[in-house]
Amino acid sequence: MTRGARIVLGMILLILSCALLIWSLLPARRETRTQPISPAELQLPTPSSFVISSIL
Amino acid sequence: MNRTLIFTIIIGVILLAGCGAPAAAPPAESATESVDEAPQATKVPSGATEPALVEPTAAFPSESTPTVAAAFTPQPAFPERRRLTLEFPPRIRAGDSDVVRLTLEVDDLGNITPTAEMGGNVVTGEVIEIPNLYESHHVIAEARFDIAGMEVRPPDLVSQPLTQGTSATFYWSIRPQAAGDYRGTIWLYLRFVDRLNGEESLKTVSAQIVEVEAVNLLGLSGAVARTTGVVGSIVGTVLGFPFLEDIVKFLFKRRRQHHK
């Protein structure tokens, strides 16, 4: 193997390896989601609440 | 003639009203009897029938009013505002692990509406008014992450007590074994335990669908790609190093001198 071919092969290998390293070490993008919750969904589910709604 | 006619009509109306009044009264009396039933009838002497029937009508409102008032007793309410925040990685390398976080937090900013950014789009949420139940109930926030085909730790229901002014945060560690699209649901419940009688009630607060895409590079998972990258970088550096021959020759020469 000539000196030039070895250097070219080494550079290609180095570039590919660096690409693999960058891809594998890149931090994952994170998504933040804030969900709106209506107050009715957080009411205590008691029978008295049903009584109120039925009377009203 | 006319006066006689008018007088007759007036008398007729009075008579009709007089006959109609007793006819309207019995339903009211019968209603009171059905409510008060036998105990009132036993107290009444046999000679005074009509006053005895009037008394129960007075007792009816006094008995029915407390039940109506109890029905309208206001429910306890949470004194602070809260919002629910979910943070997760929409794309993850196959074989790698990441963290999903769910927070039911106190909205310290009061009336300020919480916002979130999703893929460049700004999503505006609503301010949440949570009913106050801290005084009368133990409040426990419970959460579970259901997703098929992916490793999730912890896989079961996770519980945290929710006290006034504090947040409840849940963490899950996820790891997809293979590339693909995974779709799951994050459930959040509030469990209310009555401080007096221990009665429990469960409320589903949120069920959010989470989509996670597991990817690989040329069939290599994250761990394999890292290992290959490290080894390839070393080999590539050594092979591509311009003075490699000189270095190898120098090392061999020094080694020979050392042996002599």
Interface residues (C-beta under 8 A of the other chain):
Chain A: R3 R6 I7 V8 L9 G10 M11 I12 L13 L14 I15 L16 S17 C18 A19 L20 L21 W23 S24 L25 A28 R29 R30 E31 T32 R33 T34 Q35 P36 I37 S38 P39 E41 L42 Q43 L44 P45 T46 S48 S49 V51 I52 I55
Chain B: V68 A70 A71 F72 T73 Q75 P76 F78 R83 L84 T85 L86 E87 F88 P89 P90 R91 I92 R93 D96 D98 P114 T115 A116 E117 M118 G119 V123 G125 E126 I128 E129 I130 P131 L133 H137 L190 F192 S201 L202 K203 V205 S206 Q208 L217 L220 G222 A223 A225 R226 T228 G229 V230 V231 G232 S233 V235 G236 T237 V238 L239 G240 F241 P242 L244 E245
